[in-house]
Amino acid sequence: MPQMAPLFWLSLLMFFLFSLMLFFTLNYFIKPYKAFSSLPLIYSLPPYLWKL
């Protein structure tokens, strides 16, 4: 209940915003989707060769 401990929810909100900002800055500098595009060997395999 937010009316019981507003400072607790405020600290949770600040932690959430900080972690979201950190995540987006790391994504901006590292760019993990470019690492997946540099592996064409996985996508060139036909799906019938995959064994479960």
Secondary structure as GFF3:
##gff-version 3
##sequence-region A 1 52
A	DSSP	alpha_helix	6	30	.	.	.	ID=ss1
A	DSSP	alpha_helix	32	37	.	.	.	ID=ss2
A	DSSP	alpha_helix	40	44	.	.	.	ID=ss3
A	DSSP	three_ten_helix	47	49	.	.	.	ID=ss4
###
